[in-house]
Amino acid sequence: MSIQERLLVGIINNNRDFEIIRDQHWYRIPIDKAGKLLKRRWPPKWIGFYQSGGVKNNSFMISHYAKITAISEVSRKTLFPNEKRIQKQMRSITKYLLMNYLLYLNQF
């Protein structure tokens, strides 16, 4: 398996998601998306984080990455117990990726 098949690029759309990655060391992917997009490439060994325009610092770039140490399935409600009950929360089960550290790529 090549390195491209073991690297997952996760999208960070807001500062809250970046803080979860940085402070709690996990990232979530909806199972339906993981199954479609990663079927032949599962499990990934590394994850890079693309920060969209919703992230204040380092927008539109991958500036952090981490090694994946564990993968498990949990409900969105388990990850966000204080979130209001919405349809998405009721039906969504999430892949949970645990990382043991977050590395910063040097900027050129």
Steps between C-alpha positions, in 0.01 A plus 500: 500500500641840403525802730213668310273212595584537869456878527160654569440872453237629739325834452479743789220751440509697824710587804300269730599196293864607502489540879355148536783359290766699685369455856306171499696320226217366287332565166165375375381374163139398428493126440310532171776725362780285637348192339464663158826691487738274686378146432819382328731724703386410849649525754704818456823529697544880486266797478571849366264784582391739226378822661222670303416870507299448820823457698660829599868404482662316207186492284502311169797281585612185676711615792460210746506124481497206742546126522176309556523272802147359522171495310159434651132560429298727727180700472505874443306536825787331685749745352279806551268428795400865542400548137129555444312196373479543127428252224867479406593404854231235520610306191870571473758252620855621479843351444726615779871539431728538799842657457778502754653830385450789261793609284542839339639525148761772458385779275719593206 
